[in-house]
Amino acid sequence: MSSNDFITLFFLVAAVLIFFQLRSVLGRRTGNEKPPRDLYTPRDAVQKDSADAGKVVTLPRRDVNGEEEGRFSAIDAVAPAGTPLNESLRALNRADPSFDPKEFLNGARMAYEMIVMAFADGDRKTLKNLLSREVYDGFDAAISDRENRGEKMKSTFVGIDKAEITHAETKGSEAQITVRIISQLISATYDKSDVLIEGDAENVAEVNDLWTFARDTRSRDPNWKLVATESEHE
């Protein structure tokens, strides 16, 4: 055998040995194999799909009817569904989505106390911020008459027993809400000689009022102003 034949036979044997070793490795399944990729799918598209997979969020289907009813749950809590008052409050909420009857009543309670005490103290500045022009003029005139006679009014605000919405309506962009307020007050008026001429300086009196508040639903100002007052006698 020549040297060339010996070299050829050596490489042939080496090739056979390498083939069997590769087959024993490549032919073995470990269970961690990845599925074959479509060779005809552009590489960039595959990478994009993989990246977008983590950004996809499946949104729940909107239940329009349920969402509508949930929106008015706060209104249903203060006025039974199907009543004229409930429908009026819903119409107000549609015109002003920020309207919440519970928050409104809390504000009405605070405004009531502030107005009652400001009137007793003759605090025109506070009243001007809380009253409409017409109501303020009436309060101002009453305070002026009291001052001209030299009278003084002393009041102690005990608290509010009840505050409830009795009427609501929307006229154009203006919303109006009437509230029945039952409060406890100690109020006494004295003449210029400090003689009691009206009220009671010691006993608590129950006061029943119907106050109407209004605001422009198109305005950015969220504050309501008192536009009408009425004493309710039971």
C-alpha positions in Angstrom: 0.0 0.0 0.0 1.4 3.4 -1.0 1.6 6.3 1.3 -1.2 8.1 -0.5 -3.5 5.2 -0.1 -2.7 5.1 3.6 -3.6 8.7 4.1 -6.8 8.4 2.1 -7.9 5.4 4.3 -7.0 7.3 7.5 -9.3 10.3 6.6 -12.1 7.9 5.5 -12.0 6.1 8.9 -11.9 9.4 10.7 -14.9 10.7 8.8 -16.9 7.6 9.6 -16.1 8.0 13.3 -17.1 11.7 13.3 -20.4 10.9 11.5 -21.4 8.3 14.2 -20.5 10.7 17.0 -22.6 13.5 15.5 -25.5 11.2 14.9 -25.5 10.0 18.5 -25.6 13.6 19.7 -27.9 15.3 17.1 -30.4 12.4 17.0 -31.0 12.5 20.8 -34.2 14.3 22.1 -33.9 16.1 25.5 -37.5 17.4 25.7 -36.3 21.0 25.5 -36.4 21.3 21.8 -37.9 24.5 20.3 -40.6 24.2 17.6 -39.2 24.7 14.1 -39.4 28.3 12.8 -41.0 29.0 9.5 -38.1 29.7 7.3 -40.2 31.7 5.0 -41.3 34.1 7.8 -39.0 37.2 7.8 -36.8 37.3 10.9 -37.9 40.9 11.8 -41.5 39.9 11.7 -40.8 37.0 14.2 -39.0 39.4 16.5 -41.7 42.0 16.3 -44.4 39.4 17.2 -42.4 38.3 20.2 -42.0 41.9 21.4 -45.6 42.8 20.9 -46.9 39.7 22.6 -46.0 41.2 26.0 -47.8 44.5 25.1 -51.2 43.0 24.3 -53.9 43.6 26.9 -57.3 41.9 26.5 -59.9 44.4 27.6 -63.2 43.3 29.1 -66.3 44.0 27.0 -68.2 47.1 28.1 -71.6 46.5 29.6 -73.2 49.8 28.7 -76.4 49.1 30.6 -74.5 48.0 33.7 -72.2 51.0 33.5 -75.1 53.4 33.2 -76.8 51.9 36.3 -73.6 51.9 38.2 -73.1 55.5 37.4 -76.4 56.4 39.1 -76.0 54.2 42.1 -75.3 57.2 44.3 -78.4 58.9 43.1 -80.6 55.8 43.6 -79.4 55.9 47.3 -81.0 59.3 47.9 -84.0 59.0 45.6 -85.8 55.7 44.6 -85.2 54.7 40.9 -88.1 55.6 38.7 -89.3 58.6 40.7 -89.4 62.1 39.2 -86.7 63.2 41.7 -84.5 60.4 40.6 -84.9 61.2 36.9 -84.2 64.9 37.6 -81.0 64.0 39.4 -79.9 61.7 36.7 -80.5 64.4 34.1 -78.4 66.8 36.3 -75.6 64.2 36.4 -75.7 63.8 32.7 -75.2 67.6 32.3 -72.6 67.6 35.1 -70.9 64.2 35.5 -69.1 65.5 38.6 -72.4 65.9 40.5 -72.7 63.5 43.5 -75.8 63.9 45.7 -74.0 62.8 48.9 -71.2 65.3 48.4 -73.8 68.0 47.5 -75.7 67.4 50.7 -72.5 67.6 52.8 -71.8 70.9 51.1 -75.3 72.1 51.7 -75.0 71.3 55.4 -71.8 73.4 55.7 -73.3 76.2 53.7 -76.4 76.3 55.8 -74.4 76.7 59.1 -72.2 79.3 57.6 -75.1 81.4 56.2 -77.1 81.2 59.4 -74.2 82.3 61.6 -73.0 84.9 59.1 -76.5 86.4 59.1 -76.6 86.5 62.9 -73.2 88.2 63.0 -73.9 90.6 60.1 -71.0 89.1 58.2 -71.8 90.4 54.7 -68.5 89.3 53.2 -69.2 85.6 53.9 -72.8 86.0 52.7 -71.8 87.6 49.4 -69.8 84.5 48.5 -72.6 82.0 49.3 -75.8 83.8 48.1 -77.1 84.9 44.8 -77.5 88.6 44.2 -81.2 88.6 44.9 -81.0 86.6 48.1 -78.0 88.6 49.3 -79.9 91.9 48.8 -82.7 90.5 51.0 -80.2 89.4 53.7 -78.3 92.7 53.5 -81.5 94.7 53.9 -82.5 92.7 57.0 -79.1 93.2 58.6 -79.2 96.9 57.8 -82.7 97.3 59.4 -81.4 95.5 62.5 -78.3 97.7 62.7 -80.4 100.8 62.3 -82.6 99.9 65.2 -79.5 99.1 67.3 -80.5 95.5 67.7 -78.2 92.5 68.1 -78.8 88.9 67.2 -77.0 86.1 69.1 -77.2 82.6 67.7 -75.7 79.2 68.7 -75.7 76.6 66.0 -76.5 73.2 67.7 -76.6 71.0 64.6 -78.6 69.6 61.7 -80.9 66.7 62.3 -81.8 66.1 58.7 -81.0 67.3 55.2 -82.7 65.8 52.2 -83.2 66.7 48.6 -86.8 67.3 47.8 -86.7 68.7 44.3 -84.2 69.1 41.4 -84.4 70.5 37.9 -82.1 71.7 35.1 -83.1 74.7 33.1 -80.7 75.1 30.2 -77.3 75.0 31.8 -78.5 76.0 35.3 -79.2 73.3 37.8 -81.3 73.9 40.9 -81.7 71.7 43.9 -84.1 72.2 46.8 -83.1 70.8 50.2 -85.2 70.4 53.3 -83.1 71.1 56.3 -84.1 70.5 59.9 -81.8 72.2 62.3 -81.4 72.9 66.0 -80.6 76.5 66.9 -80.5 78.8 69.9 -81.3 82.3 68.7 -82.2 85.5 70.5 -82.5 89.1 69.4 -81.9 92.0 71.8 -82.7 95.7 71.4 -80.2 98.5 72.0 -80.9 98.3 75.7 -80.0 94.6 75.7 -83.6 93.6 76.3 -84.6 90.3 74.7 -87.2 91.1 72.1 -87.3 87.9 70.0 -86.3 84.2 70.3 -84.9 82.4 73.4 -81.5 82.7 74.8 -81.5 79.3 76.5 -83.8 76.8 74.8 -83.1 75.0 71.6 -85.5 75.6 68.8 -86.2 73.3 65.8 -86.1 75.1 62.5 -87.5 73.7 59.3 -86.2 75.3 56.1 -86.5 74.7 52.4 -83.4 76.2 50.7 -82.8 76.1 47.0 -79.2 76.1 45.6 -78.2 76.7 42.0 -75.1 76.6 39.8 -74.2 76.8 36.1 -73.2 73.3 35.0 -71.0 74.8 32.3 -69.0 76.8 34.7 -65.6 75.6 36.1 -66.7 77.0 39.5 -68.0 73.9 41.4 -69.7 76.0 44.1 -73.4 76.3 44.5 -75.2 79.5 45.7 -78.4 79.9 47.6 -81.0 81.3 45.3 -84.2 80.9 47.5 -85.2 80.4 51.1 -88.5 79.3 52.6 -89.5 78.4 56.1 -91.5 75.1 56.3 -94.1 74.9 59.0 -95.4 71.5 60.0 
